């Protein structure tokens, strides 16, 4: 249930197929973010029509509201959201470390004050695994220590080393949960192998009365913007494997884009080719292509819907302000190259009108377009990788995109 097949490569760019319990994911792919169990303003069927294959849920927010026990008792995150395809949950690490002044970090975990009701709670590596197990997503992320984008070497080292220590605890607890679910027996693989590979043993090795492991865990590479720390983080992470996927965290948090590109180029040759790579929190159009060119398979970001709600739409030639007076009375589609509901149905002049009168339909339609834009960009990149034309196509796409100063 947790397999990755590399279908084609061109340079570092990769086209693959990730198999998860709720279905396959053709990569490279963008994951819309469902922070509270919903992609803001869009139903599961709306998101499905964008071509999205997998969405992300936020552990921190779902733990606070409605609570993982509620979601578990309602049948898990897929039934709760009515999304039938694969799901991934982050660990909550980024959110709790963003609560400056409302959290205290220790070796055991993070004590934080809820932004919802002011209550104090503690999130440890073990607790993060328990919450995500109850949520029931296909992929659970390890709990990591996130440092600011421009963190000095000493602080970045502290976060990186703690992330590795916490990874041991995440893996141990996730293995216990998986072993308990499967009846306390492992067949053909050790408990640690079953956790790291999360049930990758063949069906012939598994007794018919043993339920398959339903969730895998992915580690997160940290180390700030420091090359030596990123190398150490990757080496330490791989030593604790094998893994069914590896994430790169702590980027796109304020550092210059060339720094992010340099770090991806640094890590790419050392990453196992048979393992999917997930760049966390990155999801602007140009960033997708720059990441794909450097070997990344999966992306997520809230920018698509956040920009959409504020009237910013993404086009191949850059961004456009849907509120702008230039769109008044225009009968042209928002993006003539796009096949989404918004672009094939509504003219620019009407979309502008929706924002002028502050109707929520406008927010929905631009969010829908932005998600489809990113999903389609992943689809196009995959097609060009399979055809062996990615390098030329991506260079021309980025040239056109950057020509407007985006």
C-alpha positions in Angstrom: 0.0 0.0 0.0 3.0 2.3 0.4 5.0 2.1 -2.8 6.7 4.5 -5.1 7.5 3.8 -8.7 9.8 6.1 -10.7 8.2 6.3 -14.2 10.7 8.7 -15.9 13.4 11.3 -15.2 14.9 14.2 -17.0 17.9 15.5 -15.2 16.8 15.8 -11.5 13.1 16.1 -12.5 11.1 13.0 -11.8 7.7 11.6 -12.8 6.5 8.9 -10.5 3.5 7.0 -9.0 2.9 6.9 -5.3 0.5 4.2 -4.1 -1.3 4.9 -0.8 -4.2 3.1 0.9 -6.8 5.6 -0.6 -5.4 5.4 -4.1 -2.5 6.4 -6.4 -0.9 9.8 -6.7 0.8 10.7 -10.0 3.8 12.9 -9.3 4.9 15.7 -9.4 1.8 16.9 -7.6 0.5 19.8 -5.6 -1.5 19.1 -2.4 -4.2 21.6 -1.5 -4.3 22.5 2.2 -7.3 21.7 4.2 -6.3 23.4 7.4 -9.4 22.7 9.4 -10.4 19.6 7.4 -11.7 21.8 4.6 -9.9 23.5 1.7 -11.2 27.0 2.5 -14.5 27.7 0.8 -14.5 24.5 -1.3 -16.2 21.2 -0.9 -14.5 17.8 -1.4 -16.2 17.5 -4.9 -15.0 21.0 -5.8 -11.4 20.0 -5.0 -11.8 16.7 -6.8 -12.8 18.5 -10.0 -9.5 20.4 -9.9 -7.7 17.1 -10.4 -6.1 17.2 -7.0 -5.1 13.7 -5.9 -4.2 14.2 -2.3 -4.9 16.9 0.3 -3.3 18.0 3.6 -4.9 18.3 7.0 -3.5 20.3 9.8 -2.9 18.3 13.0 -2.7 21.3 15.3 -6.0 22.8 14.2 -7.9 19.5 14.0 -6.6 18.6 17.5 -8.1 21.8 18.9 -11.3 21.7 16.9 -13.2 19.3 16.7 -10.6 17.0 18.4 -9.0 13.9 17.0 -11.4 11.7 19.1 -14.4 13.2 17.4 -12.9 12.6 13.9 -11.9 9.0 14.8 -15.4 8.2 16.1 -16.9 9.6 12.9 -14.8 7.2 10.9 -11.5 9.0 10.4 -10.5 12.1 8.4 -11.6 10.8 5.0 -15.2 10.1 6.1 -15.2 13.3 8.2 -14.3 15.4 5.2 -16.0 13.2 2.6 -12.7 13.2 0.7 -12.2 9.7 -0.7 -8.6 10.1 -2.0 -5.3 10.0 -0.1 -4.6 12.5 2.7 -1.5 13.6 4.6 -1.4 15.3 8.0 1.4 17.5 9.1 2.7 17.0 12.6 1.7 20.4 14.1 5.3 21.4 14.6 5.2 24.4 12.4 2.1 25.8 14.0 3.2 25.4 17.6 6.6 26.8 16.9 4.9 29.8 15.2 3.1 30.6 18.5 5.9 33.0 19.7 5.2 34.0 23.3 2.5 31.3 23.7 4.8 28.2 23.8 7.7 26.7 25.8 10.1 24.2 24.2 11.8 21.4 26.0 13.3 18.1 25.2 10.1 16.3 26.0 8.0 18.5 23.6 6.3 21.8 23.4 3.8 23.3 25.9 1.6 25.8 24.2 -1.4 28.0 24.8 -4.3 27.3 22.5 -5.2 30.3 20.3 -8.8 29.1 20.5 -9.6 29.0 24.2 -6.4 29.9 26.0 -6.0 26.4 27.5 -2.5 25.0 27.9 -1.6 21.8 26.1 1.5 19.8 25.5 2.5 18.3 22.1 5.2 15.7 22.2 6.5 13.4 19.5 4.5 10.5 20.9 1.3 12.7 21.2 1.7 13.9 17.6 1.8 10.3 16.4 -1.2 9.4 18.5 -3.3 12.4 17.2 -2.4 11.6 13.6 -3.1 7.9 14.1 -6.6 8.8 15.4 -7.1 11.2 12.4 -6.2 8.2 10.1 -4.6 10.0 7.2 -2.5 7.8 4.8 0.7 9.7 5.6 1.6 11.1 9.1 4.5 13.5 9.4 7.1 13.2 12.2 7.1 15.9 14.9 10.0 18.3 14.1 11.6 21.4 15.7 11.2 24.2 13.3 13.5 27.2 13.4 13.2 30.6 11.7 14.3 30.9 8.1 17.4 33.0 8.9 18.3 31.1 12.1 22.0 31.3 13.1 24.0 28.1 12.9 23.8 27.3 16.7 20.0 27.6 16.8 19.6 25.7 13.5 21.8 22.9 14.9 19.8 22.7 18.1 16.6 22.3 16.0 18.1 19.8 13.6 19.5 17.6 16.4 16.3 17.7 18.4 14.3 16.8 15.3 16.5 13.6 14.9 16.0 12.7 18.6 12.3 13.3 18.3 12.2 11.2 15.1 13.4 8.2 17.1 10.5 8.7 19.5 8.0 9.3 16.6 9.1 6.1 14.9 8.9 4.1 18.1 5.4 5.3 19.0 4.1 4.9 15.5 5.4 1.4 15.4 3.6 0.6 18.7 0.4 1.9 17.3 0.8 0.0 14.1 1.7 -3.2 15.9 -1.3 -2.9 18.2 -3.6 -2.4 15.3 -2.2 -5.6 13.6 -2.8 -7.7 16.7 0.6 -7.4 18.3 2.2 -9.6 15.6 4.6 -8.8 12.9 5.3 -11.2 10.1 8.2 -11.2 7.7 9.6 -7.8 9.0 10.7 -6.4 12.4 8.5 -3.8 14.2 11.0 -1.0 13.3 10.9 -2.1 9.6 7.1 -2.3 9.6 7.0 1.3 11.0 9.7 2.8 8.7 8.3 1.1 5.7 4.8 1.1 7.2 3.4 -2.2 6.2 5.4 -2.7 3.0 5.6 -6.5 3.5 4.0 -8.5 0.7 0.5 -9.9 1.0 1.9 -13.4 0.8 3.8 -12.7 4.1 0.7 -11.4 5.9 -1.8 -13.7 7.6 -5.3 -13.2 6.2 -6.6 -12.3 9.7 -4.1 -9.5 10.1 -5.4 -6.1 9.1 -2.9 -4.1 6.9 -1.1 -1.2 8.5 -3.1 1.8 7.4 -0.7 4.7 7.8 3.0 5.4 7.1 5.3 8.0 8.7 7.6 10.4 6.9 10.5 12.2 8.5 11.5 15.8 8.0 14.9 17.2 7.0 15.8 20.3 9.0 19.0 22.4 9.4 18.0 26.0 8.4 20.0 27.5 5.6 23.3 25.8 6.6 24.7 23.2 4.2 26.5 21.1 6.8 23.4 20.9 9.0 21.2 19.9 6.1 23.7 17.1 5.2 23.8 15.9 8.8 20.0 15.9 9.0 19.6 13.9 5.9 22.3 11.4 6.9 20.8 10.9 10.3 17.3 10.6 8.9 18.3 7.9 6.4 20.2 6.0 9.0 16.9 5.7 10.9 15.0 4.4 7.8 14.0 2.9 5.5 11.2 5.4 4.8 8.3 5.4 2.4 8.8 9.2 1.9 11.1 12.0 3.0 10.1 15.7 3.6 12.2 18.8 3.5 11.0 21.3 6.0 12.1 24.8 7.2 12.3 26.4 3.7 10.2 29.1 2.2 10.0 30.7 5.6 11.8 34.0 4.7 15.1 32.9 3.2 15.9 34.2 -0.4 14.7 31.9 -3.2 18.3 31.2 -4.4 19.1 29.9 -1.0 16.2 27.4 -1.2 17.3 26.4 -4.7 20.9 25.8 -3.5 19.8 23.6 -0.6 17.6 21.5 -2.8 20.5 21.0 -5.2 22.7 20.1 -2.2 20.3 17.4 -1.0 19.0 15.9 -4.3 22.0 13.6 -5.1 21.9 12.1 -1.6 18.2 11.4 -1.5 17.2 7.8 -2.3 15.8 7.8 -5.9 13.2 5.2 -4.9 11.7 7.5 -2.2 9.2 10.3 -2.9 10.4 13.8 -1.8 8.0 16.3 -0.3 8.9 20.0 0.0 6.8 21.4 2.8 4.9 24.7 2.6 6.0 25.6 -0.9 3.3 26.3 -3.5 3.7 29.4 -5.7 3.7 28.6 -9.4 7.3 29.4 -10.1 8.4 27.6 -6.9 6.7 24.4 -8.2 8.7 24.3 -11.4 11.9 25.3 -9.7 11.4 22.5 -7.1 10.4 19.9 -9.7 13.6 20.8 -11.7 15.5 19.9 -8.5 13.9 16.6 -7.8 10.9 17.4 -5.7 7.7 15.2 -6.1 5.1 16.8 -3.8 4.3 20.3 -2.7 1.7 22.0 -0.4 0.8 25.6 0.4 -2.1 27.7 1.5 -1.2 30.5 -1.0 -3.6 29.2 -3.7 -6.7 29.8 -1.6 -5.4 32.7 0.5 -4.5 34.6 -2.7 -7.9 33.6 -4.2 -9.8 35.0 -1.3 -8.1 38.3 -1.7 -8.8 38.5 -5.5 -5.4 37.5 -6.8 -5.4 34.9 -9.6 -2.4 33.1 -11.1 -1.9 33.1 -14.8 1.0 31.8 -17.0 2.0 35.4 -17.4 2.0 36.2 -13.7 -0.6 37.4 -11.3 -3.7 39.5 -11.9 -5.8 41.5 -9.5 -9.4 40.5 -10.2 -10.6 43.6 -8.5 -8.8 45.8 -10.9 -10.7 48.3 -13.0 -9.1 47.0 -16.2 -11.4 43.9 -15.9 -14.6 45.9 -15.8 -16.9 44.8 -18.7 -14.4 42.2 -20.0 -15.9 39.2 -21.7 -12.6 37.3 -21.9 -12.0 34.2 -19.7 -9.8 34.7 -16.7 -7.2 32.4 -18.3 -7.7 31.2 -21.8 -5.3 28.3 -21.3 -7.1 27.0 -18.2 -9.8 24.3 -18.2 -11.2 25.0 -14.7 -14.9 25.8 -14.0 -14.1 29.4 -13.4 -12.2 30.0 -16.7 -14.6 27.9 -18.9 -17.8 29.5 -17.5 -17.4 33.1 -16.2 -16.0 36.2 -17.9 -13.5 38.5 -16.2 -16.0 41.3 -16.0 -18.4 39.1 -13.9 -15.6 37.9 -11.6 -14.6 41.5 -10.9 -18.2 42.3 -10.2 -18.4 39.5 -7.6 -15.5 41.0 -5.7 -16.8 44.5 -6.0 -20.1 43.5 -4.4 -18.3 41.2 -1.9 -20.1 38.1 -2.9 -18.6 34.9 -1.6 -18.9 33.2 -5.0 -16.0 35.3 -6.2 -13.7 34.0 -3.4 -14.7 30.4 -4.3 -14.2 30.8 -8.0 -10.7 32.3 -7.8 -9.6 29.8 -5.2 -10.9 27.1 -7.4 -8.9 28.5 -10.4 -5.7 28.9 -8.4 -5.8 25.3 -7.1 -6.5 24.0 -10.6 -3.6 26.2 -11.9 -1.1 24.5 -9.6 -2.5 21.0 -10.1 -2.5 21.4 -13.9 1.1 22.8 -13.7 2.1 19.5 -12.0 0.3 17.5 -14.7 2.0 19.5 -17.4 5.4 19.0 -15.8 4.8 15.3 -15.5 3.8 15.0 -19.2 6.9 16.9 -20.3 9.2 14.7 -18.1 7.6 11.6 -19.6 8.2 13.1 -23.1 11.7 14.2 -22.3 10.9 17.9 -23.0 10.8 19.2 -19.4 14.0 21.3 -19.5 13.0 23.4 -22.5 9.4 23.7 -21.5 10.0 24.7 -17.9 12.7 27.3 -18.9 10.2 28.9 -21.4 7.4 28.8 -18.9 9.5 30.5 -16.2 10.8 33.1 -18.7 7.2 34.1 -19.6 6.1 34.1 -15.9 9.0 36.2 -14.7 8.7 38.6 -17.7 5.9 40.4 -15.8 8.1 40.8 -12.7 6.2 38.1 -10.7 
